Amino acid sequence: MHIIYLCEYEKFNVPLSRVLEKIYLLKCFSYFPNTILDFNLNLFDEIDVKEEILEMLDLEDDYSLNKHKQFFALLNKEKEKYNLTENDINLMEGILFCYYKKESDTFKLPFNLLNSLVPKTEFDYSYYNAKNKCVYLRQFANLENSFSDSDIENFYKDIENKKLYEFYSDYAVYLFNNKKKSIQEIIRILTIGSNELIFIAIQ
């Protein structure tokens, strides 16, 4: 959708929209599993979303990302128009500023934005993705005090209780990296997650 609204709009008979192309790119990145980032994977083995964002920032903004601060302010004013929730916008903003504006004195602000999200519904995926990203991001700036091991364990217990299988691979990687469970238990979690996601896709 990002490519369509950026440069293939005539082919698909939709209007050019710089706002929509940016939303789709940032939203895609925000909902990435941590395992894609851990192993530096590309979508379909060829689309490097991280590099696409970097090129966008090089063309459109300076290192302070001031223009993108204005962009997120615009989205908050017009979230109904673009079918976004407040959590969607905060997730995209927090992820963008954590990854592409990493000075040690400013990293904590977008991290805290992600960590501050509260679920607006029982299955608020922007909330769950924000918390899942906090597990991955806290290593960059020693933010264990902001998001402790017990916070993470409670979060992943919630994931298990609600059977949110799309997070199981990240859960298993966290358990393995932190030696929280036996290999057999980690394999069990990965097996359940993969089997259930395949079943959902078939349905």
Secondary structure, DSSP 8 states (H G I E B T S, - for coil): -HHHHHH-TTTTT----HHHHHHHHHHHHHT--HHHHHTT--BTTTB-HHHHHHHHHHHH--TT-HHHHHHHHHHHHSTTTTT--HHHHHHHHHHHHHHH---TTTTHHHHHHHHT---SSTT-HHHHHHHHHHHHHGGGTT-TTTS-HHHHHHHHHHHHHTT-GGGHHHHHHHHHHTT-S-HHHHHHHHHHHHHHHHHHHH-
